[in-house]
Amino acid sequence: MKKVFFFLLILFISAKFSSSPAQVISPEIYETEEDLKEGLEQGDLTLDEYLELLDLIRSKIDLSTENFSKIIFVPDLSLIDIEEVKGQKKPFFIEDKILAFTEFLKKGEKEWEGDFLCQTKEEFTEKDYLENFCRIRFKGKKGFSFGWEGENSGSKDFLTKRRWVEFSNSKNASHIRYFSKIKVGNFDYKKGLGINLGYHPFFYSDNSSNEKPKNSFIYPTKGRFNGVYLETDFDHFNLDLTFSRNKYGKTTDNLYAFDLNYKYSMNPSDKKLRFGALFSKALLKNSNEIFKDDCLSFYFDLSSKRFNLKSEYANLLNGEGAWAVDFIQKEKKYLTELAFWWYSKDFLHPHSGGISNPDYETIYLLEDFSYRDRRKGEKGILFKSKYYFTSKLFFDFSFTEWRKNQDENEKLKTKFGLGYFFSKKLFSQFHYFLSDEIDLGGKDYQVFSSETKFWFEKKSYVLLRSNLRFKKLEKRTKRYGDFGLKVKTFTLFPFDLTFWLKITDPDFSASGDTYFKLYLQEEIEFFKNYYFSAYFFKKFYRDEKKEDTKGFRLKLLVEL
């Protein structure tokens, strides 16, 4: 690992790097909820990743804001990609992996803007499954906004997932003096690199004491941070305050945070400097036990149009610590990032959202109350770069190496490839991915992937994607793969039609286990700002002993 460290350090000095939150390097692209479910079944996603991505594919990340605290969960998606999409710099080759989880809400000139979304999904298997999701959002021109999300499954009651009200000072209105933002309800929160505070995990109860979490409008069990978030505005020095409270049956989860920070803009160089001290105090307790979690951190953020440098050091009151540095540089010919992170052996801090790889470990905070931790004891490095040789040809490279604990094997993931625009209508890219446990001395998992996209009309295209996979087992190397065809067209106006067909062979050495996945989706604007979409999916096997599955999803979106 030291050799890799010095190698990348040399690259850092010679190329003037800079930063963003490190991401999961992955060969996979997930476009639908069914793709996520298959990723979980095949072991490509952990349960925690699946739950986070399922939440994101419904709630979306708003690219019009700077709040990308949950982007770390999207496989192989980083702020390098986000910069390209926001800057409209050839986003075509990443749109398939980004569109399912993100949206860009344009700021309009209406006094009030918003939308209402309702989705129902039914899956037909041995046990039929019904699931519903609804969302309401409104945003005012003068900085006031509110929203609500709810869901249910099967015959269960409709549950509030998250709700919020926000007041933000804007050019059109200043609601409360000395405050730039006040948010009440559920919110995402991240300062610095998020080591101290950046993420609210899912908590799990074993129900050994008949303690069943009850969802309510006041305490949504999936609402994450739940309370009040205040951002002050005193020119340079500011004090931001956070209070969050959740209840899970008889267990309460209280969090207080105080963020004293300084910000300064260095004109005309267009550099922005921000640094601060953040103290958080968390208390998880039930009738028998108490878990206390106090953390003090110092963070630093220097940014400009060309680069961004972030660092944060955190220390728990029991002496355990964590540190991370993150750099990104944006030039006309290349974008690149470099990140380092270190968490001490017993750094146990549930509300951390710092840089890490998804090696999850179940941690019991109380006797029957746990969460899944991905940072305790981990040390790692990440390097990612994209270079444009010409306006048509580019090269990208990603590398990460980490060790979860001293008694575990060191691991690495790397991915590199080439992309080429043959014309304005034709694009191809090829990638190689490797995942390996270094101490075992073998190539554990390899993927050769290719993708070709042809636009035959504006926003209408044909996509061919293939993956050839090799996985090292105990006695042999398993060879398997898949091939997919996707067609999206606006030719049959006013219908927006999308067709997917994917063929998967889970083991080339076995016969009769091939299966097919068919997706068909249509969208239509039947009145101005009224959108309806219907989505049908079917998975069928060559093996007659396996049961085919099918289902549909209906969605209504009204923009106001």
Secondary structure as UniProt FT lines:
FT   HELIX           2..15
FT   HELIX           33..41
FT   TURN            42..43
FT   HELIX           47..59
FT   STRAND          61..62
FT   TURN            63..64
FT   TURN            69..70
FT   HELIX           71..73
FT   TURN            75..76
FT   HELIX           79..86
FT   TURN            87..88
FT   HELIX           91..94
FT   HELIX           95..98
FT   TURN            99..101
FT   STRAND          102..103
FT   STRAND          112..124
FT   STRAND          129..140
FT   TURN            141..142
FT   STRAND          144..153
FT   TURN            154..155
FT   STRAND          159..168
FT   TURN            177..178
FT   STRAND          179..187
FT   TURN            192..193
FT   STRAND          203..205
FT   TURN            208..209
FT   TURN            221..222
FT   STRAND          225..232
FT   TURN            235..236
FT   STRAND          237..248
FT   TURN            249..250
FT   STRAND          251..266
FT   TURN            267..270
FT   STRAND          271..285
FT   STRAND          290..303
FT   STRAND          307..316
FT   TURN            317..318
FT   STRAND          321..330
FT   STRAND          334..343
FT   TURN            345..346
FT   TURN            350..351
FT   STRAND          361..366
FT   TURN            367..368
FT   STRAND          369..373
FT   TURN            376..377
FT   STRAND          379..388
FT   STRAND          393..403
FT   TURN            406..407
FT   STRAND          411..421
FT   STRAND          426..437
FT   HELIX           438..440
FT   STRAND          445..457
FT   TURN            458..459
FT   STRAND          460..472
FT   STRAND          477..489
FT   TURN            493..494
FT   STRAND          495..505
FT   TURN            508..509
FT   STRAND          515..527
FT   TURN            528..529
FT   STRAND          530..541
FT   TURN            544..545
FT   STRAND          549..559
//
